[in-house]
């Protein structure tokens, strides 16, 4: 019986550690940044295309807002 309790306690501790890691925003930002950097270094074309598209969209929205004043 005590072995079962110890096993359950260990599983709970592991689960809580995993939850804590997922909710640790600075750590998750770092993980995301490392993955993004590795992805960019592997193939920068999609990143350049995405940034170009974002700039075009923002530029279009700004132009629309400025030129469509009633």
PQR file of N, CA, C, O and H, with PARSE charges and radii, in Angstrom:
ATOM      1  N   UNK A   1       0.824  -1.200   0.000 -0.4000 1.5000
ATOM      2  CA  UNK A   1       0.000   0.000   0.000 -0.0000 2.0000
ATOM      3  C   UNK A   1       0.866   1.261   0.000  0.5500 1.7000
ATOM      4  O   UNK A   1       0.587   2.217  -0.724 -0.5500 1.4000
ATOM      5  N   UNK A   2       1.917   1.250   0.819 -0.4000 1.5000
ATOM      6  CA  UNK A   2       2.790   2.415   0.905 -0.0000 2.0000
ATOM      7  C   UNK A   2       3.524   2.643  -0.422  0.5500 1.7000
ATOM      8  O   UNK A   2       3.801   3.783  -0.794 -0.5500 1.4000
ATOM      9  H   UNK A   2       2.144   0.474   1.406  0.4000 1.0000
ATOM     10  N   UNK A   3       3.832   1.561  -1.125 -0.4000 1.5000
ATOM     11  CA  UNK A   3       4.483   1.679  -2.429 -0.0000 2.0000
ATOM     12  C   UNK A   3       3.557   2.382  -3.416  0.5500 1.7000
ATOM     13  O   UNK A   3       4.007   3.220  -4.198 -0.5500 1.4000
ATOM     14  H   UNK A   3       3.606   0.635  -0.822  0.4000 1.0000
ATOM     15  N   UNK A   4       2.281   2.053  -3.387 -0.4000 1.5000
ATOM     16  CA  UNK A   4       1.295   2.676  -4.265 -0.0000 2.0000
ATOM     17  C   UNK A   4       1.187   4.176  -3.973  0.5500 1.7000
ATOM     18  O   UNK A   4       1.084   4.986  -4.895 -0.5500 1.4000
ATOM     19  H   UNK A   4       1.915   1.373  -2.752  0.4000 1.0000
ATOM     20  N   UNK A   5       1.212   4.535  -2.705 -0.4000 1.5000
ATOM     21  CA  UNK A   5       1.140   5.940  -2.302 -0.0000 2.0000
ATOM     22  C   UNK A   5       2.384   6.676  -2.790  0.5500 1.7000
ATOM     23  O   UNK A   5       2.287   7.787  -3.312 -0.5500 1.4000
ATOM     24  H   UNK A   5       1.296   3.877  -1.956  0.4000 1.0000
ATOM     25  N   UNK A   6       3.540   6.066  -2.623 -0.4000 1.5000
ATOM     26  CA  UNK A   6       4.781   6.694  -3.072 -0.0000 2.0000
ATOM     27  C   UNK A   6       4.781   6.863  -4.588  0.5500 1.7000
ATOM     28  O   UNK A   6       5.230   7.890  -5.097 -0.5500 1.4000
ATOM     29  H   UNK A   6       3.619   5.163  -2.199  0.4000 1.0000
ATOM     30  N   UNK A   7       4.285   5.872  -5.303 -0.4000 1.5000
ATOM     31  CA  UNK A   7       4.221   5.941  -6.760 -0.0000 2.0000
ATOM     32  C   UNK A   7       3.266   7.052  -7.197  0.5500 1.7000
ATOM     33  O   UNK A   7       3.582   7.820  -8.106 -0.5500 1.4000
ATOM     34  H   UNK A   7       3.920   5.038  -4.889  0.4000 1.0000
ATOM     35  N   UNK A   8       2.113   7.137  -6.561 -0.4000 1.5000
ATOM     36  CA  UNK A   8       1.145   8.181  -6.893 -0.0000 2.0000
ATOM     37  C   UNK A   8       1.713   9.561  -6.592  0.5500 1.7000
ATOM     38  O   UNK A   8       1.525  10.497  -7.370 -0.5500 1.4000
ATOM     39  H   UNK A   8       1.857   6.513  -5.823  0.4000 1.0000
ATOM     40  N   UNK A   9       2.399   9.685  -5.480 -0.4000 1.5000
ATOM     41  CA  UNK A   9       3.019  10.957  -5.096 -0.0000 2.0000
ATOM     42  C   UNK A   9       4.081  11.367  -6.123  0.5500 1.7000
ATOM     43  O   UNK A   9       4.173  12.540  -6.484 -0.5500 1.4000
ATOM     44  H   UNK A   9       2.552   8.925  -4.849  0.4000 1.0000
ATOM     45  N   UNK A  10       4.863  10.423  -6.582 -0.4000 1.5000
ATOM     46  CA  UNK A  10       5.893  10.708  -7.588 -0.0000 2.0000
ATOM     47  C   UNK A  10       5.254  11.145  -8.909  0.5500 1.7000
ATOM     48  O   UNK A  10       5.750  12.061  -9.564 -0.5500 1.4000
ATOM     49  H   UNK A  10       4.788   9.470  -6.288  0.4000 1.0000
ATOM     50  N   UNK A  11       4.162  10.496  -9.299 -0.4000 1.5000
ATOM     51  CA  UNK A  11       3.460  10.882 -10.520 -0.0000 2.0000
ATOM     52  C   UNK A  11       2.886  12.292 -10.397  0.5500 1.7000
ATOM     53  O   UNK A  11       2.963  13.083 -11.337 -0.5500 1.4000
ATOM     54  H   UNK A  11       3.759   9.751  -8.767  0.4000 1.0000
ATOM     55  N   UNK A  12       2.318  12.599  -9.250 -0.4000 1.5000
ATOM     56  CA  UNK A  12       1.767  13.930  -9.012 -0.0000 2.0000
ATOM     57  C   UNK A  12       2.866  14.985  -9.064  0.5500 1.7000
ATOM     58  O   UNK A  12       2.682  16.052  -9.651 -0.5500 1.4000
ATOM     59  H   UNK A  12       2.255  11.957  -8.486  0.4000 1.0000
ATOM     60  N   UNK A  13       3.994  14.688  -8.455 -0.4000 1.5000
ATOM     61  CA  UNK A  13       5.120  15.616  -8.470 -0.0000 2.0000
ATOM     62  C   UNK A  13       5.605  15.860  -9.903  0.5500 1.7000
ATOM     63  O   UNK A  13       5.905  16.993 -10.279 -0.5500 1.4000
ATOM     64  H   UNK A  13       4.143  13.822  -7.978  0.4000 1.0000
ATOM     65  N   UNK A  14       5.676  14.810 -10.680 -0.4000 1.5000
ATOM     66  CA  UNK A  14       6.091  14.933 -12.077 -0.0000 2.0000
ATOM     67  C   UNK A  14       5.093  15.776 -12.864  0.5500 1.7000
ATOM     68  O   UNK A  14       5.486  16.644 -13.643 -0.5500 1.4000
ATOM     69  H   UNK A  14       5.432  13.889 -10.374  0.4000 1.0000
ATOM     70  N   UNK A  15       3.813  15.522 -12.662 -0.4000 1.5000
ATOM     71  CA  UNK A  15       2.770  16.282 -13.353 -0.0000 2.0000
ATOM     72  C   UNK A  15       2.823  17.760 -12.975  0.5500 1.7000
ATOM     73  O   UNK A  15       2.696  18.627 -13.839 -0.5500 1.4000
ATOM     74  H   UNK A  15       3.494  14.816 -12.030  0.4000 1.0000
ATOM     75  N   UNK A  16       3.008  18.045 -11.703 -0.4000 1.5000
ATOM     76  CA  UNK A  16       3.095  19.439 -11.257 -0.0000 2.0000
ATOM     77  C   UNK A  16       4.321  20.128 -11.830  0.5500 1.7000
ATOM     78  O   UNK A  16       4.258  21.308 -12.175 -0.5500 1.4000
ATOM     79  H   UNK A  16       3.111  17.341 -11.001  0.4000 1.0000
ATOM     80  N   UNK A  17       5.440  19.411 -11.938 -0.4000 1.5000
ATOM     81  CA  UNK A  17       6.644  19.982 -12.550 -0.0000 2.0000
ATOM     82  C   UNK A  17       6.393  20.312 -14.025  0.5500 1.7000
ATOM     83  O   UNK A  17       6.824  21.359 -14.508 -0.5500 1.4000
ATOM     84  H   UNK A  17       5.490  18.452 -11.658  0.4000 1.0000
ATOM     85  N   UNK A  18       5.701  19.428 -14.733 -0.4000 1.5000
ATOM     86  CA  UNK A  18       5.385  19.677 -16.143 -0.0000 2.0000
ATOM     87  C   UNK A  18       4.471  20.887 -16.299  0.5500 1.7000
ATOM     88  O   UNK A  18       4.667  21.705 -17.198 -0.5500 1.4000
ATOM     89  H   UNK A  18       5.350  18.578 -14.341  0.4000 1.0000
ATOM     90  N   UNK A  19       3.479  20.999 -15.430 -0.4000 1.5000
ATOM     91  CA  UNK A  19       2.566  22.155 -15.470 -0.0000 2.0000
ATOM     92  C   UNK A  19       3.334  23.440 -15.182  0.5500 1.7000
ATOM     93  O   UNK A  19       3.130  24.456 -15.846 -0.5500 1.4000
ATOM     94  H   UNK A  19       3.320  20.334 -14.700  0.4000 1.0000
ATOM     95  N   UNK A  20       4.206  23.389 -14.203 -0.4000 1.5000
ATOM     96  CA  UNK A  20       5.006  24.571 -13.862 -0.0000 2.0000
ATOM     97  C   UNK A  20       5.867  25.001 -15.053  0.5500 1.7000
ATOM     98  O   UNK A  20       5.987  26.193 -15.334 -0.5500 1.4000
ATOM     99  H   UNK A  20       4.372  22.564 -13.663  0.4000 1.0000
ATOM    100  N   UNK A  21       6.460  24.041 -15.747 -0.4000 1.5000
ATOM    101  CA  UNK A  21       7.264  24.368 -16.928 -0.0000 2.0000
ATOM    102  C   UNK A  21       6.413  25.021 -18.008  0.5500 1.7000
ATOM    103  O   UNK A  21       6.847  25.990 -18.631 -0.5500 1.4000
ATOM    104  H   UNK A  21       6.362  23.072 -15.519  0.4000 1.0000
ATOM    105  N   UNK A  22       5.211  24.510 -18.239 -0.4000 1.5000
ATOM    106  CA  UNK A  22       4.335  25.061 -19.274 -0.0000 2.0000
ATOM    107  C   UNK A  22       3.871  26.469 -18.929  0.5500 1.7000
ATOM    108  O   UNK A  22       3.665  27.281 -19.831 -0.5500 1.4000
ATOM    109  H   UNK A  22       4.858  23.723 -17.733  0.4000 1.0000
ATOM    110  N   UNK A  23       3.702  26.777 -17.655 -0.4000 1.5000
ATOM    111  CA  UNK A  23       3.208  28.089 -17.231 -0.0000 2.0000
ATOM    112  C   UNK A  23       4.329  29.091 -16.986  0.5500 1.7000
ATOM    113  O   UNK A  23       4.059  30.247 -16.661 -0.5500 1.4000
ATOM    114  H   UNK A  23       3.869  26.117 -16.923  0.4000 1.0000
ATOM    115  N   UNK A  24       5.574  28.671 -17.134 -0.4000 1.5000
ATOM    116  CA  UNK A  24       6.726  29.548 -16.950 -0.0000 2.0000
ATOM    117  C   UNK A  24       6.937  30.326 -18.245  0.5500 1.7000
ATOM    118  O   UNK A  24       7.614  29.857 -19.160 -0.5500 1.4000
ATOM    119  H   UNK A  24       5.794  27.732 -17.397  0.4000 1.0000
ATOM    120  N   UNK A  25       6.349  31.524 -18.311 -0.4000 1.5000
ATOM    121  CA  UNK A  25       6.343  32.312 -19.546 -0.0000 2.0000
ATOM    122  C   UNK A  25       7.758  32.646 -20.026  0.5500 1.7000
ATOM    123  O   UNK A  25       8.045  32.439 -21.206 -0.5500 1.4000
ATOM    124  H   UNK A  25       5.799  31.906 -17.568  0.4000 1.0000
ATOM    125  N   UNK A  26       8.648  33.145 -19.185 -0.4000 1.5000
ATOM    126  CA  UNK A  26       9.995  33.446 -19.687 -0.0000 2.0000
ATOM    127  C   UNK A  26      10.690  32.214 -20.278  0.5500 1.7000
ATOM    128  O   UNK A  26      11.383  32.318 -21.290 -0.5500 1.4000
ATOM    129  H   UNK A  26       8.416  33.313 -18.227  0.4000 1.0000
ATOM    130  N   UNK A  27      10.510  31.076 -19.662 -0.4000 1.5000
ATOM    131  CA  UNK A  27      11.123  29.851 -20.179 -0.0000 2.0000
ATOM    132  C   UNK A  27      10.509  29.479 -21.528  0.5500 1.7000
ATOM    133  O   UNK A  27      11.233  29.102 -22.450 -0.5500 1.4000
ATOM    134  H   UNK A  27       9.947  30.992 -18.840  0.4000 1.0000
ATOM    135  N   UNK A  28       9.190  29.579 -21.654 -0.4000 1.5000
ATOM    136  CA  UNK A  28       8.522  29.234 -22.903 -0.0000 2.0000
ATOM    137  C   UNK A  28       8.904  30.211 -24.020  0.5500 1.7000
ATOM    138  O   UNK A  28       9.032  29.802 -25.174 -0.5500 1.4000
ATOM    139  H   UNK A  28       8.602  29.885 -20.905  0.4000 1.0000
ATOM    140  N   UNK A  29       9.086  31.491 -23.693 -0.4000 1.5000
ATOM    141  CA  UNK A  29       9.527  32.474 -24.689 -0.0000 2.0000
ATOM    142  C   UNK A  29      10.924  32.112 -25.179  0.5500 1.7000
ATOM    143  O   UNK A  29      11.212  32.209 -26.372 -0.5500 1.4000
ATOM    144  H   UNK A  29       8.982  31.822 -22.755  0.4000 1.0000
ATOM    145  N   UNK A  30      11.787  31.697 -24.262 -0.4000 1.5000
ATOM    146  CA  UNK A  30      13.130  31.285 -24.641 -0.0000 2.0000
ATOM    147  C   UNK A  30      13.120  30.066 -25.546  0.5500 1.7000
ATOM    148  O   UNK A  30      13.866  30.003 -26.524 -0.5500 1.4000
ATOM    149  H   UNK A  30      11.553  31.618 -23.293  0.4000 1.0000
ATOM    150  N   UNK A  31      12.272  29.097 -25.218 -0.4000 1.5000
ATOM    151  CA  UNK A  31      12.148  27.895 -26.053 -0.0000 2.0000
ATOM    152  C   UNK A  31      11.657  28.281 -27.445  0.5500 1.7000
ATOM    153  O   UNK A  31      12.197  27.812 -28.447 -0.5500 1.4000
ATOM    154  H   UNK A  31      11.666  29.148 -24.424  0.4000 1.0000
ATOM    155  N   UNK A  32      10.645  29.127 -27.508 -0.4000 1.5000
ATOM    156  CA  UNK A  32      10.117  29.574 -28.798 -0.0000 2.0000
ATOM    157  C   UNK A  32      11.185  30.318 -29.599  0.5500 1.7000
ATOM    158  O   UNK A  32      11.324  30.108 -30.804 -0.5500 1.4000
ATOM    159  H   UNK A  32      10.206  29.507 -26.694  0.4000 1.0000
ATOM    160  N   UNK A  33      11.933  31.184 -28.925 -0.4000 1.5000
ATOM    161  CA  UNK A  33      12.964  31.972 -29.616 -0.0000 2.0000
ATOM    162  C   UNK A  33      14.046  31.064 -30.187  0.5500 1.7000
ATOM    163  O   UNK A  33      14.508  31.279 -31.307 -0.5500 1.4000
ATOM    164  H   UNK A  33      11.820  31.355 -27.946  0.4000 1.0000
ATOM    165  N   UNK A  34      14.454  30.052 -29.427 -0.4000 1.5000
ATOM    166  CA  UNK A  34      15.476  29.122 -29.928 -0.0000 2.0000
ATOM    167  C   UNK A  34      14.951  28.331 -31.125  0.5500 1.7000
ATOM    168  O   UNK A  34      15.676  28.119 -32.097 -0.5500 1.4000
ATOM    169  H   UNK A  34      14.080  29.877 -28.517  0.4000 1.0000
ATOM    170  N   UNK A  35      13.695  27.898 -31.056 -0.4000 1.5000
ATOM    171  CA  UNK A  35      13.114  27.159 -32.180 -0.0000 2.0000
ATOM    172  C   UNK A  35      12.989  28.055 -33.413  0.5500 1.7000
ATOM    173  O   UNK A  35      13.266  27.615 -34.529 -0.5500 1.4000
ATOM    174  H   UNK A  35      13.106  28.070 -30.266  0.4000 1.0000
ATOM    175  N   UNK A  36      12.578  29.299 -33.217 -0.4000 1.5000
ATOM    176  CA  UNK A  36      12.432  30.227 -34.336 -0.0000 2.0000
ATOM    177  C   UNK A  36      13.788  30.528 -34.959  0.5500 1.7000
ATOM    178  O   UNK A  36      13.912  30.582 -36.182 -0.5500 1.4000
ATOM    179  H   UNK A  36      12.353  29.656 -32.310  0.4000 1.0000
ATOM    180  N   UNK A  37      14.794  30.722 -34.134 -0.4000 1.5000
ATOM    181  CA  UNK A  37      16.128  31.008 -34.654 -0.0000 2.0000
ATOM    182  C   UNK A  37      16.665  29.814 -35.438  0.5500 1.7000
ATOM    183  O   UNK A  37      17.256  29.986 -36.504 -0.5500 1.4000
ATOM    184  H   UNK A  37      14.693  30.679 -33.140  0.4000 1.0000
ATOM    185  N   UNK A  38      16.465  28.619 -34.920 -0.4000 1.5000
ATOM    186  CA  UNK A  38      16.915  27.420 -35.636 -0.0000 2.0000
ATOM    187  C   UNK A  38      16.170  27.273 -36.952  0.5500 1.7000
ATOM    188  O   UNK A  38      16.760  26.891 -37.963 -0.5500 1.4000
ATOM    189  H   UNK A  38      15.985  28.479 -34.053  0.4000 1.0000
ATOM    190  N   UNK A  39      14.880  27.574 -36.944 -0.4000 1.5000
ATOM    191  CA  UNK A  39      14.088  27.499 -38.163 -0.0000 2.0000
ATOM    192  C   UNK A  39      14.575  28.517 -39.186  0.5500 1.7000
ATOM    193  O   UNK A  39      14.682  28.201 -40.371 -0.5500 1.4000
ATOM    194  H   UNK A  39      14.402  27.885 -36.122  0.4000 1.0000
ATOM    195  N   UNK A  40      14.870  29.729 -38.742 -0.4000 1.5000
ATOM    196  CA  UNK A  40      15.364  30.766 -39.647 -0.0000 2.0000
ATOM    197  C   UNK A  40      16.719  30.372 -40.231  0.5500 1.7000
ATOM    198  O   UNK A  40      16.960  30.543 -41.426 -0.5500 1.4000
ATOM    199  H   UNK A  40      14.783  29.986 -37.779  0.4000 1.0000
ATOM    200  N   UNK A  41      17.592  29.848 -39.389 -0.4000 1.5000
ATOM    201  CA  UNK A  41      18.918  29.443 -39.861 -0.0000 2.0000
ATOM    202  C   UNK A  41      18.823  28.276 -40.840  0.5500 1.7000
ATOM    203  O   UNK A  41      19.642  28.157 -41.751 -0.5500 1.4000
ATOM    204  H   UNK A  41      17.395  29.710 -38.418  0.4000 1.0000
ATOM    205  N   UNK A  42      17.835  27.428 -40.650 -0.4000 1.5000
ATOM    206  CA  UNK A  42      17.651  26.283 -41.539 -0.0000 2.0000
ATOM    207  C   UNK A  42      17.132  26.722 -42.906  0.5500 1.7000
ATOM    208  O   UNK A  42      17.609  26.246 -43.936 -0.5500 1.4000
ATOM    209  H   UNK A  42      17.171  27.525 -39.910  0.4000 1.0000
ATOM    210  N   UNK A  43      16.145  27.639 -42.916 -0.4000 1.5000
ATOM    211  CA  UNK A  43      15.562  28.094 -44.175 -0.0000 2.0000
ATOM    212  C   UNK A  43      14.940  29.481 -43.954  0.5500 1.7000
ATOM    213  O   UNK A  43      13.819  29.576 -43.454 -0.5500 1.4000
ATOM    214  H   UNK A  43      15.757  28.026 -42.080  0.4000 1.0000
ATOM    215  N   UNK A  44      15.650  30.550 -44.318 -0.4000 1.5000
ATOM    216  CA  UNK A  44      15.149  31.900 -44.045 -0.0000 2.0000
ATOM    217  C   UNK A  44      14.068  32.382 -45.009  0.5500 1.7000
ATOM    218  O   UNK A  44      13.426  33.398 -44.741 -0.5500 1.4000
ATOM    219  H   UNK A  44      16.560  30.472 -44.724  0.4000 1.0000
ATOM    220  N   UNK A  45      13.850  31.685 -46.115 -0.4000 1.5000
ATOM    221  CA  UNK A  45      12.899  32.164 -47.128 -0.0000 2.0000
ATOM    222  C   UNK A  45      11.492  32.371 -46.557  0.5500 1.7000
ATOM    223  O   UNK A  45      10.920  33.439 -46.775 -0.5500 1.4000
ATOM    224  H   UNK A  45      14.371  30.860 -46.333  0.4000 1.0000
ATOM    225  N   UNK A  46      10.906  31.409 -45.840 -0.4000 1.5000
ATOM    226  CA  UNK A  46       9.548  31.655 -45.302 -0.0000 2.0000
ATOM    227  C   UNK A  46       9.503  32.834 -44.329  0.5500 1.7000
ATOM    228  O   UNK A  46       8.507  33.556 -44.272 -0.5500 1.4000
ATOM    229  H   UNK A  46      11.370  30.541 -45.664  0.4000 1.0000
ATOM    230  N   UNK A  47      10.567  33.027 -43.574 -0.4000 1.5000
ATOM    231  CA  UNK A  47      10.603  34.143 -42.631 -0.0000 2.0000
ATOM    232  C   UNK A  47      10.638  35.482 -43.377  0.5500 1.7000
ATOM    233  O   UNK A  47       9.930  36.422 -43.014 -0.5500 1.4000
ATOM    234  H   UNK A  47      11.376  32.441 -43.620  0.4000 1.0000
ATOM    235  N   UNK A  48      11.456  35.556 -44.404 -0.4000 1.5000
ATOM    236  CA  UNK A  48      11.539  36.790 -45.189 -0.0000 2.0000
ATOM    237  C   UNK A  48      10.205  37.056 -45.878  0.5500 1.7000
ATOM    238  O   UNK A  48       9.740  38.195 -45.915 -0.5500 1.4000
ATOM    239  H   UNK A  48      12.031  34.793 -44.698  0.4000 1.0000
ATOM    240  N   UNK A  49       9.594  36.018 -46.421 -0.4000 1.5000
ATOM    241  CA  UNK A  49       8.290  36.172 -47.074 -0.0000 2.0000
ATOM    242  C   UNK A  49       7.229  36.623 -46.061  0.5500 1.7000
ATOM    243  O   UNK A  49       6.400  37.478 -46.372 -0.5500 1.4000
ATOM    244  H   UNK A  49       9.971  35.093 -46.391  0.4000 1.0000
ATOM    245  N   UNK A  50       7.254  36.062 -44.879 -0.4000 1.5000
ATOM    246  CA  UNK A  50       6.287  36.446 -43.850 -0.0000 2.0000
ATOM    247  C   UNK A  50       6.451  37.883 -43.410  0.5500 1.7000
ATOM    248  O   UNK A  50       5.465  38.602 -43.247 -0.5500 1.4000
ATOM    249  H   UNK A  50       7.927  35.367 -44.627  0.4000 1.0000
ATOM    250  N   UNK A  51       7.686  38.308 -43.216 -0.4000 1.5000
ATOM    251  CA  UNK A  51       7.939  39.696 -42.817 -0.0000 2.0000
ATOM    252  C   UNK A  51       7.526  40.643 -43.937  0.5500 1.7000
ATOM    253  O   UNK A  51       6.939  41.694 -43.682 -0.5500 1.4000
ATOM    254  H   UNK A  51       8.487  37.723 -43.349  0.4000 1.0000
ATOM    255  N   UNK A  52       7.831  40.274 -45.170 -0.4000 1.5000
ATOM    256  CA  UNK A  52       7.436  41.108 -46.311 -0.0000 2.0000
ATOM    257  C   UNK A  52       5.916  41.233 -46.383  0.5500 1.7000
ATOM    258  O   UNK A  52       5.392  42.325 -46.607 -0.5500 1.4000
ATOM    259  H   UNK A  52       8.308  39.420 -45.377  0.4000 1.0000
ATOM    260  N   UNK A  53       5.216  40.134 -46.197 -0.4000 1.5000
ATOM    261  CA  UNK A  53       3.753  40.167 -46.223 -0.0000 2.0000
ATOM    262  C   UNK A  53       3.204  41.023 -45.079  0.5500 1.7000
ATOM    263  O   UNK A  53       2.270  41.800 -45.274 -0.5500 1.4000
ATOM    264  H   UNK A  53       5.641  39.248 -46.016  0.4000 1.0000
ATOM    265  N   UNK A  54       3.784  40.879 -43.895 -0.4000 1.5000
ATOM    266  CA  UNK A  54       3.319  41.669 -42.752 -0.0000 2.0000
ATOM    267  C   UNK A  54       3.528  43.155 -42.990  0.5500 1.7000
ATOM    268  O   UNK A  54       2.655  43.962 -42.670 -0.5500 1.4000
ATOM    269  H   UNK A  54       4.543  40.247 -43.737  0.4000 1.0000
ATOM    270  N   UNK A  55       4.674  43.525 -43.548 -0.4000 1.5000
ATOM    271  CA  UNK A  55       4.952  44.932 -43.840 -0.0000 2.0000
ATOM    272  C   UNK A  55       3.963  45.453 -44.884  0.5500 1.7000
ATOM    273  O   UNK A  55       3.457  46.569 -44.759 -0.5500 1.4000
ATOM    274  H   UNK A  55       5.383  42.870 -43.808  0.4000 1.0000
ATOM    275  N   UNK A  56       3.690  44.655 -45.905 -0.4000 1.5000
ATOM    276  CA  UNK A  56       2.742  45.070 -46.935 -0.0000 2.0000
ATOM    277  C   UNK A  56       1.344  45.259 -46.354  0.5500 1.7000
ATOM    278  O   UNK A  56       0.656  46.220 -46.696 -0.5500 1.4000
ATOM    279  H   UNK A  56       4.100  43.749 -46.007  0.4000 1.0000
ATOM    280  N   UNK A  57       0.925  44.357 -45.484 -0.4000 1.5000
ATOM    281  CA  UNK A  57      -0.404  44.459 -44.872 -0.0000 2.0000
ATOM    282  C   UNK A  57      -0.495  45.703 -43.992  0.5500 1.7000
ATOM    283  O   UNK A  57      -1.454  46.468 -44.086 -0.5500 1.4000
ATOM    284  H   UNK A  57       1.485  43.576 -45.206  0.4000 1.0000
ATOM    285  N   UNK A  58       0.501  45.898 -43.142 -0.4000 1.5000
ATOM    286  CA  UNK A  58       0.479  47.069 -42.253 -0.0000 2.0000
ATOM    287  C   UNK A  58       0.538  48.351 -43.079  0.5500 1.7000
ATOM    288  O   UNK A  58      -0.175  49.313 -42.794 -0.5500 1.4000
ATOM    289  H   UNK A  58       1.280  45.276 -43.065  0.4000 1.0000
ATOM    290  N   UNK A  59       1.386  48.360 -44.098 -0.4000 1.5000
ATOM    291  CA  UNK A  59       1.458  49.543 -44.968 -0.0000 2.0000
ATOM    292  C   UNK A  59       0.133  49.804 -45.659  0.5500 1.7000
ATOM    293  O   UNK A  59      -0.292  50.954 -45.766 -0.5500 1.4000
ATOM    294  H   UNK A  59       1.965  47.578 -44.329  0.4000 1.0000
ATOM    295  N   UNK A  60      -0.519  48.765 -46.124 -0.4000 1.5000
ATOM    296  CA  UNK A  60      -1.822  48.907 -46.757 -0.0000 2.0000
ATOM    297  C   UNK A  60      -2.874  49.428 -45.797  0.5500 1.7000
ATOM    298  O   UNK A  60      -3.686  50.279 -46.161 -0.5500 1.4000
ATOM    299  H   UNK A  60      -0.173  47.830 -46.037  0.4000 1.0000
ATOM    300  N   UNK A  61      -2.863  48.925 -44.587 -0.4000 1.5000
ATOM    301  CA  UNK A  61      -3.821  49.396 -43.576 -0.0000 2.0000
ATOM    302  C   UNK A  61      -3.594  50.859 -43.228  0.5500 1.7000
ATOM    303  O   UNK A  61      -4.547  51.624 -43.086 -0.5500 1.4000
ATOM    304  H   UNK A  61      -2.204  48.233 -44.292  0.4000 1.0000
ATOM    305  N   UNK A  62      -2.332  51.244 -43.092 -0.4000 1.5000
ATOM    306  CA  UNK A  62      -2.028  52.641 -42.787 -0.0000 2.0000
ATOM    307  C   UNK A  62      -2.457  53.530 -43.954  0.5500 1.7000
ATOM    308  O   UNK A  62      -3.066  54.578 -43.737 -0.5500 1.4000
ATOM    309  H   UNK A  62      -1.558  50.622 -43.208  0.4000 1.0000
ATOM    310  N   UNK A  63      -2.151  53.132 -45.170 -0.4000 1.5000
ATOM    311  CA  UNK A  63      -2.553  53.911 -46.355 -0.0000 2.0000
ATOM    312  C   UNK A  63      -4.074  54.019 -46.437  0.5500 1.7000
ATOM    313  O   UNK A  63      -4.608  55.088 -46.733 -0.5500 1.4000
ATOM    314  H   UNK A  63      -1.656  52.281 -45.346  0.4000 1.0000
ATOM    315  N   UNK A  64      -4.761  52.928 -46.177 -0.4000 1.5000
ATOM    316  CA  UNK A  64      -6.225  52.934 -46.211 -0.0000 2.0000
ATOM    317  C   UNK A  64      -6.779  53.894 -45.156  0.5500 1.7000
ATOM    318  O   UNK A  64      -7.697  54.667 -45.427 -0.5500 1.4000
ATOM    319  H   UNK A  64      -4.328  52.060 -45.936  0.4000 1.0000
ATOM    320  N   UNK A  65      -6.204  53.832 -43.943 -0.4000 1.5000
ATOM    321  CA  UNK A  65      -6.681  54.695 -42.872 -0.0000 2.0000
ATOM    322  C   UNK A  65      -6.445  56.174 -43.185  0.5500 1.7000
ATOM    323  O   UNK A  65      -7.281  57.022 -42.871 -0.5500 1.4000
ATOM    324  H   UNK A  65      -5.458  53.204 -43.722  0.4000 1.0000
ATOM    325  N   UNK A  66      -5.316  56.473 -43.796 -0.4000 1.5000
ATOM    326  CA  UNK A  66      -4.989  57.873 -44.103 -0.0000 2.0000
ATOM    327  C   UNK A  66      -5.816  58.382 -45.280  0.5500 1.7000
ATOM    328  O   UNK A  66      -6.313  59.508 -45.251 -0.5500 1.4000
ATOM    329  H   UNK A  66      -4.637  55.784 -44.050  0.4000 1.0000
ATOM    330  N   UNK A  67      -5.963  57.559 -46.309 -0.4000 1.5000
ATOM    331  CA  UNK A  67      -6.624  58.021 -47.531 -0.0000 2.0000
ATOM    332  C   UNK A  67      -8.146  57.914 -47.497  0.5500 1.7000
ATOM    333  O   UNK A  67      -8.816  58.477 -48.363 -0.5500 1.4000
ATOM    334  H   UNK A  67      -5.559  56.645 -46.332  0.4000 1.0000
ATOM    335  N   UNK A  68      -8.698  57.217 -46.534 -0.4000 1.5000
ATOM    336  CA  UNK A  68     -10.151  57.042 -46.507 -0.0000 2.0000
ATOM    337  C   UNK A  68     -10.834  57.938 -45.482  0.5500 1.7000
ATOM    338  O   UNK A  68     -11.924  57.621 -45.005 -0.5500 1.4000
ATOM    339  H   UNK A  68      -8.154  56.760 -45.830  0.4000 1.0000
ATOM    340  N   UNK A  69     -10.212  59.029 -45.152 -0.4000 1.5000
ATOM    341  CA  UNK A  69     -10.842  59.952 -44.192 -0.0000 2.0000
ATOM    342  C   UNK A  69     -12.046  60.603 -44.845  0.5500 1.7000
ATOM    343  O   UNK A  69     -11.960  61.117 -45.960 -0.5500 1.4000
ATOM    344  H   UNK A  69      -9.327  59.286 -45.539  0.4000 1.0000
ATOM    345  N   UNK A  70     -13.141  60.578 -44.157 -0.4000 1.5000
ATOM    346  CA  UNK A  70     -14.378  61.147 -44.687 -0.0000 2.0000
ATOM    347  C   UNK A  70     -14.532  62.597 -44.310  0.5500 1.7000
ATOM    348  O   UNK A  70     -15.522  63.229 -44.678 -0.5500 1.4000
ATOM    349  H   UNK A  70     -13.210  60.161 -43.251  0.4000 1.0000
TER
END
